[in-house]
Amino acid sequence: MNPSPENTPYIRCRGLTKVYRKGKITVTPLEKLDLDVRRGEFLALMGPSGSGKTTLLNLIAGIDQPTDGKLEIGGRDIATLSRGQLTDWRAHHCGYVFQLYHLVPILSAYENVELPLLLDSSLSRKQRREKVLAALELVGLSDRADHRPAELSGGQEQRVAIARAIVADPGLIVGDEPTGDLDREAGDQILDLLRELSGTHGKTIVMVTHDARAAAAAERTLHLEKGRLIESGHVSSRAAETVASAE
């Protein structure tokens, strides 16, 4: 009996392997990894440097391609896509949030958020404007649309980056240390926003972090070591409070 759409994982990895070859040296950051992530889940990935968590994130985001295995997102095996097809898939289905924002300094917040939409020739200028303003409103920066990055705080810059990631309404958002360059207050605001995007708007979020406190904001935390999952568990609100009180 086939599983119902409601029970089918949004992200499904089976035997996911990534091998890099540099001359005679072979590096395997991921080896035969299996992972299911449900639609709308907020997942945190933790592990030491070299554990494979960033490699996994980049595979899920379609930035890199696996050496072996299956990687299905929304029922589509993106491991079989060409690089051109991956570029098109990312534009419509995946938003990426980086640690260092990667905003264009000479552009306003509005123009930075609009950038991904300029690749879609089917959208009119009016449609782009509606999407940009909706994204900025969602992250609480409607009143900063005309400000350039240098006129914004670090937390506001990251919120612009999140608005840019969600402006095309993707089902998946991946974050590589999205709070790593922020102070505690600004980081908490970003985590609250990610929780809202997951819980209220149904976005599936996969976040890499070294910070146990940031991971506690997610519904589930997975630990990787040497390319394999070694532990998994749900982080309760009580656990988050314990981490916060310990600091």
C-alpha positions in Angstrom: 0.0 0.0 0.0 1.5 3.4 -1.0 1.8 6.0 1.6 -0.6 9.0 1.5 0.8 12.3 0.4 0.4 13.6 4.0 2.7 10.8 5.2 5.3 11.1 2.4 8.4 12.9 3.6 9.0 16.2 1.8 12.8 15.5 1.9 13.8 11.8 1.4 17.4 10.8 1.3 18.4 7.1 0.7 22.0 5.9 0.5 23.1 9.5 0.0 26.9 9.6 -0.7 29.3 12.3 -1.7 32.8 11.6 -2.7 35.5 14.2 -3.6 38.7 13.1 -5.3 41.8 15.3 -5.2 44.5 13.5 -7.1 45.1 10.2 -5.2 43.2 11.4 -2.2 39.5 10.4 -1.7 37.3 12.3 0.8 33.9 11.0 1.6 32.0 13.7 3.7 28.7 11.7 3.4 28.3 8.0 3.2 25.1 6.0 2.6 23.0 8.5 4.6 19.2 8.0 5.0 17.1 10.9 6.1 13.4 11.9 6.1 12.1 15.4 6.8 8.4 16.1 6.8 6.8 19.0 5.0 6.8 22.1 7.3 9.4 20.7 9.7 12.2 22.9 11.2 15.3 20.7 11.3 18.7 21.6 12.8 21.9 19.9 11.7 24.8 19.8 14.2 28.3 18.3 14.2 32.0 19.1 14.3 33.8 20.6 11.4 34.2 18.0 8.6 31.2 16.0 9.8 29.4 16.4 6.5 26.6 18.8 7.6 27.4 21.6 5.1 27.8 19.0 2.4 24.4 17.6 3.2 22.9 21.1 3.2 24.4 21.9 -0.2 23.0 18.7 -1.6 19.5 19.4 -0.3 19.7 22.9 -1.7 20.7 21.6 -5.1 24.1 23.5 -5.0 26.0 20.3 -5.3 25.1 16.8 -6.6 25.5 13.5 -4.8 28.0 10.8 -6.0 25.4 8.1 -5.3 22.0 7.6 -3.7 18.6 9.2 -4.0 17.6 12.7 -2.9 13.9 13.4 -3.4 12.4 16.8 -2.5 8.6 17.2 -3.0 8.6 13.9 -4.8 11.2 14.8 -7.3 14.6 13.1 -7.4 16.9 16.2 -7.8 20.0 13.9 -7.9 19.1 13.1 -11.5 18.8 16.7 -12.6 21.4 18.4 -14.8 23.1 21.6 -13.6 20.8 23.7 -15.7 17.7 21.9 -14.3 19.0 22.3 -10.8 19.4 26.1 -11.3 15.8 26.3 -12.4 14.7 24.1 -9.6 16.5 26.2 -7.0 14.9 29.4 -8.4 11.4 28.1 -7.7 11.7 25.6 -4.8 14.6 26.6 -2.5 15.7 29.7 -0.7 19.2 29.9 0.8 20.1 32.0 3.9 23.8 32.5 4.5 25.7 33.5 7.7 27.1 36.7 6.1 23.9 37.9 4.3 25.5 38.4 0.8 23.5 41.5 0.1 24.5 43.8 -2.7 25.7 46.9 -1.0 24.7 49.4 -3.7 21.1 48.1 -3.8 18.3 49.0 -1.5 16.6 46.3 0.6 13.8 46.3 -1.9 16.2 45.8 -4.8 18.1 43.0 -3.0 14.9 41.1 -2.4 13.7 41.6 -5.9 16.9 40.1 -7.5 15.7 36.4 -7.7 12.5 37.5 -9.3 14.3 39.2 -12.2 15.2 35.7 -13.5 11.5 35.0 -14.0 10.4 36.6 -17.3 6.8 35.6 -16.7 6.4 38.1 -13.9 5.3 41.7 -14.6 6.9 44.6 -12.7 3.7 44.9 -10.7 3.7 41.3 -9.7 7.4 41.5 -8.7 6.5 44.6 -6.6 3.7 42.8 -4.8 5.9 39.8 -4.0 8.8 41.9 -2.7 6.6 44.1 -0.5 4.8 41.0 0.9 8.2 39.4 1.7 9.5 42.5 3.4 6.3 42.9 5.4 6.6 39.2 6.5 10.1 39.9 7.9 9.0 43.2 9.5 11.0 45.5 7.3 8.3 47.3 5.2 9.6 50.6 6.5 13.2 49.8 5.5 12.5 49.0 1.8 14.6 52.0 0.6 17.5 51.5 2.9 20.8 50.1 1.7 22.6 47.4 3.7 25.0 49.9 5.3 22.0 51.7 6.8 20.7 48.5 8.5 21.7 46.6 11.6 23.1 43.0 11.2 19.8 41.6 12.3 17.9 43.7 9.7 20.4 42.7 7.0 19.7 39.0 7.8 16.0 39.6 7.7 16.4 41.2 4.2 18.3 38.0 3.2 15.5 35.9 4.5 13.0 38.0 2.6 15.1 37.4 -0.5 15.1 33.7 0.2 11.3 33.5 0.5 10.2 36.0 -2.2 9.6 33.4 -4.8 7.6 31.4 -2.3 9.7 28.2 -2.2 8.7 25.2 -0.1 12.2 24.7 1.2 14.5 27.1 3.1 18.1 26.1 4.0 20.2 28.1 6.4 24.0 27.9 6.9 24.7 29.3 10.3 22.0 32.0 9.8 22.5 33.4 13.4 26.3 32.9 13.5 27.2 36.5 12.9 24.5 38.1 15.1 24.3 39.1 18.7 22.0 37.1 21.0 19.0 39.5 20.6 19.2 39.7 16.8 19.8 35.9 16.6 16.7 35.2 18.7 14.6 37.4 16.3 15.9 35.5 13.3 15.1 32.1 15.0 11.6 33.4 15.9 11.1 34.3 12.2 12.3 30.9 11.1 9.8 29.2 13.5 7.0 31.4 12.1 7.9 30.5 8.5 7.8 26.8 9.4 4.8 26.8 11.8 2.6 29.4 10.2 3.6 29.4 6.6 4.5 25.7 6.2 8.0 26.2 5.0 10.4 23.2 5.4 13.6 24.5 7.0 16.9 22.8 7.3 19.5 24.8 9.3 23.2 24.0 10.0 24.4 25.4 13.3 27.2 25.0 15.8 25.1 26.7 18.5 23.1 24.4 20.7 20.9 27.3 21.7 20.0 28.0 18.1 19.4 24.3 17.5 16.9 24.3 20.4 14.7 26.6 18.4 14.1 23.8 15.8 11.6 21.0 16.2 14.3 18.3 15.7 18.1 18.2 15.9 20.2 15.7 14.0 23.9 15.2 14.8 26.4 14.1 12.1 29.9 12.7 12.5 32.1 11.5 9.7 29.3 11.6 7.2 26.8 9.5 9.3 23.9 10.4 11.5 24.8 9.4 15.0 22.0 10.8 17.0 18.6 12.3 16.5 16.0 13.7 18.8 13.3 16.3 19.3 14.2 19.4 21.3 11.4 20.5 23.6 10.7 24.1 24.7 11.8 23.0 28.2 15.2 22.0 26.7 15.5 25.4 25.1 14.8 27.1 28.4 17.4 25.0 30.0 20.0 26.0 27.5 19.1 29.7 27.8 19.2 29.6 31.6 22.7 27.9 31.6 24.2 30.9 29.7 
